Structure formats: C-alpha cells, structure tokens
C-alpha cells in the first residue's frame, strides 16, 4: 500500500533528521570548546595581572558600545578617558 510506504519513509526521514540534529549539536559543542581553549591560550600568553586583563576587557566592551552613542557623547567619553 502506498500510504504505508510513505509512512515508513516519513519515519525514516524523521530518524535521520534527529540524527543530524544531534550531530549538529555535537559539532556546535566542539566548536565552543575549541574557541574557549583558544581564548584561554591567548589569555595565558599575555603577561598581565588579572586586574590588567579585566581592565583590558572592560575597554574592549566600552569600545564596542561606542558606535551606539551619538557623536557628541562619544567625543565627551573619549575626552574623559584621555584625561583620566
């Protein structure tokens, strides 16, 4: 019967989809693990104290936030950081 054949094919397709979904999650996990390892290696390679690293990361975060500020606020912020 054609319906039974299609139901069986659908079942197999769903099983394959579940396998691919699991594989994709595993690959994502591996990528995250490798990225974290790279980050740790870079951080350990920097001769800086934890406080200095924290300050550096804060500066990076601040720099990423600057494009969202309007130009006047950005100039004020940059002037403040130059002086202190």
C-alpha positions as a Python dict, from the first residue, in 0.01 Angstrom:
ca = {
    (1, 'X'): (0, 0, 0),
    (2, 'X'): (126, 342, -93),
    (3, 'X'): (23, 505, 237),
    (4, 'X'): (218, 250, 443),
    (5, 'X'): (523, 301, 226),
    (6, 'X'): (505, 680, 269),
    (7, 'X'): (458, 646, 646),
    (8, 'X'): (765, 425, 666),
    (9, 'X'): (963, 673, 456),
    (10, 'X'): (847, 958, 680),
    (11, 'X'): (953, 766, 989),
    (12, 'X'): (1299, 704, 843),
    (13, 'X'): (1330, 1069, 743),
    (14, 'X'): (1241, 1180, 1096),
    (15, 'X'): (1501, 943, 1240),
    (16, 'X'): (1765, 1082, 1004),
    (17, 'X'): (1663, 1437, 1095),
    (18, 'X'): (1703, 1356, 1464),
    (19, 'X'): (2047, 1206, 1396),
    (20, 'X'): (2155, 1515, 1201),
    (21, 'X'): (2018, 1742, 1475),
    (22, 'X'): (2222, 1554, 1735),
    (23, 'X'): (2530, 1569, 1512),
    (24, 'X'): (2487, 1945, 1462),
    (25, 'X'): (2463, 1997, 1840),
    (26, 'X'): (2777, 1791, 1893),
    (27, 'X'): (2966, 1992, 1632),
    (28, 'X'): (2850, 2318, 1794),
    (29, 'X'): (2972, 2188, 2132),
    (30, 'X'): (3311, 2101, 1984),
    (31, 'X'): (3341, 2443, 1821),
    (32, 'X'): (3262, 2616, 2151),
    (33, 'X'): (3515, 2400, 2332),
    (34, 'X'): (3788, 2483, 2078),
    (35, 'X'): (3704, 2854, 2088),
    (36, 'X'): (3725, 2852, 2467),
    (37, 'X'): (4060, 2672, 2452),
    (38, 'X'): (4195, 2931, 2208),
    (39, 'X'): (4076, 3214, 2431),
    (40, 'X'): (4241, 3057, 2736),
    (41, 'X'): (4567, 3013, 2548),
    (42, 'X'): (4563, 3377, 2439),
    (43, 'X'): (4486, 3500, 2790),
    (44, 'X'): (4759, 3285, 2941),
    (45, 'X'): (5001, 3415, 2680),
    (46, 'X'): (4950, 3773, 2795),
    (47, 'X'): (5188, 3879, 3070),
    (48, 'X'): (4933, 4075, 3269),
    (49, 'X'): (4772, 4057, 3610),
    (50, 'X'): (4406, 3957, 3640),
    (51, 'X'): (4325, 4321, 3715),
    (52, 'X'): (4500, 4436, 3398),
    (53, 'X'): (4315, 4176, 3192),
    (54, 'X'): (3985, 4284, 3345),
    (55, 'X'): (4064, 4647, 3257),
    (56, 'X'): (4152, 4547, 2902),
    (57, 'X'): (3826, 4355, 2861),
    (58, 'X'): (3632, 4649, 3002),
    (59, 'X'): (3796, 4878, 2745),
    (60, 'X'): (3706, 4637, 2466),
    (61, 'X'): (3344, 4624, 2582),
    (62, 'X'): (3334, 5003, 2604),
    (63, 'X'): (3478, 5037, 2255),
    (64, 'X'): (3207, 4807, 2119),
    (65, 'X'): (2943, 5022, 2287),
    (66, 'X'): (3076, 5349, 2142),
    (67, 'X'): (2915, 5315, 1796),
    (68, 'X'): (2576, 5318, 1967),
    (69, 'X'): (2645, 5660, 2124),
    (70, 'X'): (2580, 5976, 1930),
    (71, 'X'): (2892, 6163, 1821),
    (72, 'X'): (2874, 6430, 2096),
    (73, 'X'): (2854, 6172, 2373),
    (74, 'X'): (3130, 5971, 2207),
    (75, 'X'): (3360, 6276, 2195),
    (76, 'X'): (3288, 6356, 2562),
    (77, 'X'): (3359, 5997, 2659),
    (78, 'X'): (3685, 5988, 2465),
    (79, 'X'): (3798, 6322, 2616),
    (80, 'X'): (3726, 6193, 2968),
    (81, 'X'): (3931, 5880, 2905),
    (82, 'X'): (4224, 6075, 2763),
    (83, 'X'): (4247, 6285, 3078),
    (84, 'X'): (4193, 6014, 3334),
}
